[in-house]
Amino acid sequence: MAVDLSFFRSETSEKLRDEGRAEGRDEGRVEGRVESGRESLLLLLTTRGLLDDAIRSRVTACGDPDLLRAWFQRALTAGTAEQIFIGGDEPTG
């Protein structure tokens, strides 16, 4: 019995594969930004002596690259770790 495989070579299937590849690349870029943001923020907090276990957990649990960037910017000048997280988890544009 022969199996019809023409769908897998069709224009529709090619479009679906291309969309899947594009989504995968986009997700990979976001994941890379998140990982880089976490590493940078943890390094800065460690260098400034502001890192403890609770803050490490909060930073490593964050999956929002914009929020990590906002925290990093605040961490540059914050006098205490609490000042970094003032205002909740909203990025500060």
N, C-alpha and C positions, 0 to 999 in steps of 0.2 A: 504494500500500500504506500503510495507516494504522499508526501506531506507538502502542502503549498506554503512556501516560505516567502512568497512575493511581498507580503506586508513588510517584512524586515528590511527590504531593499527599496521601499516606497518613499516618496517625498514626505509623507506624513510621519513615518517612523524616523526619518532623518531629522525632521524638525523637532520631534520629541527628544531625540538624543541630544541635539544642539541645546535645547532649553535646559535639559538636565545638566549638561556640562557647565552652562553659564551659571545656573543656580549653585552648583558645587563650587565654582570659582569664587562667587560672591560670598558664600558661607565661609570659605577658607580665608578670604581676606578679612572678614569680620573677626573670625577666631584668631587670626594673627594679630590684629589690632588689640584685641582683648588681652592676649597673652603678653604682648609688648607693654601695654599699659599697666598691667599688674606688676610685671617685673620692674618697670621704671619706678612706679609708686613705692613698691616694697623697698627698693634700693634707697630711694630718697628718705623714706621714713626711718630706715635702719641707720643711715648716715646722720640723720638729725636726732637720733635717739628717741624717736616717737613711736616705735613699733613695739606692740605687745601681742600676745596670742589672740586677744579678741579682735584687734584691728587687723591682724594678719588674716583671720577667718573672714572678716567682712570684705576685705580686698579680694581675697581669692574666690569668694562666692559671687562677686560682681561679674556679670557678663555683658555690661553695657560700656562700650569703648568711650562714649561721650562722657559718661559719669566718671569713669576712671580718669579721664583727662581733666575734668573739673576738680576732682579730688587732688590730682597732682598739682594743679595750679595753686590751689589753696595751701597745699603742703609746703610750697616754696617759702611762704611767709608766716604760716601759722605758728603761734607761740606754744600751742598745745595740740594734741591729737584731736581733742574734741572740736576745736575750731575748724578742722578739715571737714567734719561731717555736719556742721551747723546747717540747718535748713533742710534736713532730710536727704533724700536720695535724688534730688533733682539737679541736673547739670546747670551750671551758671553761665551759659552761653558764651 
